[in-house]
């Protein structure tokens, strides 16, 4: 059974997906279901999908800056609430591939 995970999600979700796709990182339906099965009540599948996407972006960031998480003090955060979901690096809203890569470049320049 397949679900449309993008209903009631951030308008920026497609941009976040494109960042991951550019680096061959994808979230599978099985990963979403693995999380969903942990709930007693039917969860918001879009929120699960968005959390998996944003966690993958966070891990991709650390990989691209060639540092381990916690090695330097970089604030990466996100808020997940259906359509009102946001992803931030150092307080900047990341809403495009260029935003993401510019932040990667600036951090790499600063710490390498």
C-alpha positions, -999 to +999 in steps of 0.1 A: +000+000+000+014+034-010+006+067+007+011+103-005+034+115+022+035+151+008+000+160+017-002+187+044+036+191+044+059+221+040+060+237+006+098+234+009+097+196+011+103+191-026+134+213-024+147+193+006+141+161-013+160+174-043+190+182-021+190+146-009+184+132-044+214+151-057+236+131-033+218+098-038+201+099-004+165+088-004+139+080+022+120+049+015+084+040+022+097+012+044+115+037+066+083+057+070+063+025+079+090+014+104+085+047+123+047+046+119+044+012+134+057+025+167+025+046+172-007+032+188-028+057+169-026+065+132+002+091+129+006+120+105+026+103+078+038+136+064+054+145+097+071+112+098+084+116+063+095+152+070+114+142+101+132+115+082+141+139+054+154+166+078+174+141+098+189+129+065+197+165+055+214+170+089+236+139+084+244+150+048+254+184+061+279+168+085+292+145+058+297+174+033+315+196+058+337+167+066+332+170+104+316+149+130+285+162+147+295+177+180+331+184+168+322+220+163+293+241+177+269+244+147+232+249+154+211+227+132+175+225+141+141+219+127+104+223+137+079+198+123+043+206+122+027+196+089+027+225+065+046+247+091+078+227+090+112+244+089+149+235+087+176+258+100+214+259+100+229+285+122+195+302+124+191+305+086+161+289+070+172+264+044+147+263+017+167+255-015+197+235-027+217+267-030+209+277+006+221+243+018+253+242-004+262+278+005+259+270+042+281+239+036+307+260+018+308+287+044+312+262+073+339+243+054+358+275+047+355+285+084+367+252+098+391+237+073 
